[in-house]
Amino acid sequence: MHDAGPGRMARRKLRAKTRAKLVDYADGEPSAFASMLGGLIEANVHGSEAKQRDFDSLAARVGIWVTDIDEGVTLDFKKGSLVVHNGLQPKRSITIRAEADTVMNLSNLKIGLFGMPVYYDEVGRGVALKLLRGRLKIDGLVGNLATLNTVTRIFSVQ
Amino acid sequence: MAVKFASEEWARQFKDEVNRSSVYKAAAKGWKWPVGLVVEAEPDKNFPESVGIVMDLFDGEARDIKVGPVSEAQKCDFVITAPYTRWKQVATKELDATKGILQGKLKMKGDLPTIVRYTKASQEMTECTTRVPVVWPDAN
């Protein structure tokens, strides 16, 4: 007969059924874009152990500015948690500036060998072309390539 | 011939447009969830009652598109809600749907990674709405 009391259970790990909250919003009223990115990252991290590892290891402030709607967010990754700010905040390590379509396409980049984003398929070529044509700008790329790749992996829904 | 927005005839023509699109067929491969659109009433625009549109979309095909009560549309796995004027802006290419969603002009409910994975399909779906000639209720 099982004892339903709260006593110790030998060598049995309990798995929390509720998901830990990973994302917080700095603003009382997060913008639609902030809510969407925060929600997307939370769902991605909860859905993949590899993304969870990336999320747990990442400490960086990443800005994303959507040029054709004049809105942006700052994602403050803090090794296992994320605070999403409306607008661009100071002390960012990377800032990505692109049109809405391109920002969505960044989330559709496939991840290939060694965790590198794939730039040779249709989506990847489109992103690379935008970069070459200056319609996708990444400030702070030099010295932060590994961070950019980690962020891309966390973003990717593929 | 132009049809009344959100009428049965409009739904039929919309469905035909979706099924004519090879771009949609390829981009929506693997999609298997119904999508609900909620068009909120704007009585001052001669659109007095909210309407629900239920789209039975499966693997690159529109199996059915029906206009009905809002409650039916809200039961779908994915729901996009906006007032009548916003939908009109989308259907007349005044507002890009992706931008509208990022700006919160169109409100979206559903699993975000799945929606993002099918961005191209949803963009082509929007293109299909623009190809249906429409008589708008607030047109003079």
Chai-1 contact restraints between the chains, C-beta under 6 A:
chainA,res_idxA,chainB,res_idxB,connection_type,confidence,min_distance_angstrom,max_distance_angstrom,comment,restraint_id
A,A32,B,Q103,contact,1.0,0.0,6.0,A-B,restraint_1
A,A32,B,G104,contact,1.0,0.0,6.0,A-B,restraint_2
A,F33,B,L102,contact,1.0,0.0,6.0,A-B,restraint_3
A,G39,B,L112,contact,1.0,0.0,6.0,A-B,restraint_4
A,L40,B,L112,contact,1.0,0.0,6.0,A-B,restraint_5
A,A43,B,L112,contact,1.0,0.0,6.0,A-B,restraint_6
A,A43,B,P113,contact,1.0,0.0,6.0,A-B,restraint_7
A,N44,B,P113,contact,1.0,0.0,6.0,A-B,restraint_8
A,I69,B,K99,contact,1.0,0.0,6.0,A-B,restraint_9
A,I69,B,L102,contact,1.0,0.0,6.0,A-B,restraint_10
A,I69,B,Q103,contact,1.0,0.0,6.0,A-B,restraint_11
A,A100,B,T98,contact,1.0,0.0,6.0,A-B,restraint_12
A,A100,B,K99,contact,1.0,0.0,6.0,A-B,restraint_13
A,A100,B,L102,contact,1.0,0.0,6.0,A-B,restraint_14
A,M104,B,T119,contact,1.0,0.0,6.0,A-B,restraint_15
A,S107,B,V116,contact,1.0,0.0,6.0,A-B,restraint_16
A,V157,B,P113,contact,1.0,0.0,6.0,A-B,restraint_17
A,V157,B,V116,contact,1.0,0.0,6.0,A-B,restraint_18
A,V157,B,R117,contact,1.0,0.0,6.0,A-B,restraint_19
